[in-house]
């Protein structure tokens, strides 16, 4: 048992440079308009004010162009909208939502430092862990939204820190808090329930066979948080379930998802590529350990990537590089019987269940970012000093720059969608015309605020003389199936203003959705969004 516990003061001393960096990068973006999936969580937060126990018990038109229960559109994640109650109370002011997200991120950086100290990292390693987390492009990009990925990361790292504390000191309040935080993580992003696997490894006395057996004999209550977390998750989910959900839940929703080898391959490549492009793991790990990588694993990866590149292109080599790193982390952990490293390795796979979903953007990997940062900095004592001098500063600087570019791209996309409402929807509303819209993301949110109605595949539908404003970037189903006569009044293309693009199907940029592409950002000033204004004839 350790002689001393990590103190909050020590964690804050290690975390404050990362917190300052995150605040400086994000503060200019507090007034960024809402975008992507922000509207659905905002609507849930608004509904909580009227129905506190059932955040998803209302109807909404979203990506299916049908008026459905929110519990059908987005089952699970019921804790997320409660964090947006201050935003809802403030009239859904953008700055309140983004300030809330910033506070959650700063808290997550402090929790990451506390967890790093708890897992045996020294103060320098802990400081660098927090910096790598703060400068992670995926983290910065999602902190520019009000989606629940930052709080999911916070709850996961808080839960893992309490798991380690419970293992070391066996105080019952530590087990209770570990259960609460891990359950909140799963209630925020359902796939994080897999954190119970690395938590279980952390609770062991070691990973040798005899050590594992001894773990079950010496302290039988040690796995209590692992057993209680699913129970708490199920009870809270049942209490807050939509009374009219018709049996809809996360499991039934998953069973209806389209499957197939192509989807698994696409999402699998996305999962592996994110560790290289937007999360600091693959590149710094190879730079620090290239002399110790297994030659056989390396040759297999190169051969497999060469074959797959015929179909996938450069992505095959990016995915192959991450496979080499993941295999090396596991091999090294087993060889050294390093329980912490094995737990951190398992922690990297929290997003694995998402491969069966329709897409796998980097946001689903955010709860694993602190584990990646800890794995990298744990290499520093054994790495070549010349490499250590440049790899961490270069990784932090490159991550911060890419994160800033992503934030600019997020703001540009969001501003365009709000601007489209102001220029294409509101003028017709002021003339007293009936205006419908077809599109999602921020365009959906601001169009509804302006008083326009979402067009659906079922009645009521636009009638003769009505105006329909269509957003093209989000592949709306309704506009593709519309067969009634219409006259195109305007066809408008909004350029990105030279800030680069984060969502561009032709250029294969898809920070928020991997089917658009694997790149998180691309330079250029091409079209960021296309809109058409129709008059129904």
Secondary structure as UniProt FT lines:
FT   HELIX           8..27
FT   TURN            28..31
FT   TURN            36..37
FT   HELIX           38..50
FT   TURN            52..53
FT   TURN            55..56
FT   STRAND          59..61
FT   TURN            63..64
FT   STRAND          67..69
FT   HELIX           70..73
FT   TURN            78..79
FT   HELIX           80..84
FT   HELIX           85..89
FT   TURN            90..91
FT   HELIX           94..118
FT   TURN            119..120
FT   HELIX           123..134
FT   HELIX           137..143
FT   HELIX           149..169
FT   HELIX           172..188
FT   HELIX           190..194
FT   HELIX           195..202
FT   HELIX           209..218
FT   HELIX           220..223
FT   HELIX           224..239
FT   TURN            243..244
FT   TURN            246..247
FT   HELIX           250..255
FT   HELIX           261..277
FT   HELIX           282..289
FT   TURN            290..292
FT   HELIX           295..312
FT   TURN            313..314
FT   HELIX           315..336
FT   HELIX           339..347
FT   TURN            348..351
FT   HELIX           352..356
FT   HELIX           362..368
FT   HELIX           369..377
FT   TURN            378..379
FT   HELIX           380..382
FT   HELIX           385..420
FT   HELIX           421..425
FT   HELIX           426..430
FT   TURN            431..432
FT   STRAND          435..438
FT   HELIX           441..450
FT   STRAND          453..454
FT   TURN            464..465
FT   STRAND          467..471
FT   TURN            472..475
FT   HELIX           477..481
FT   STRAND          486..495
FT   TURN            497..498
FT   STRAND          503..504
FT   TURN            505..508
FT   STRAND          509..510
FT   HELIX           514..516
FT   STRAND          527..536
//
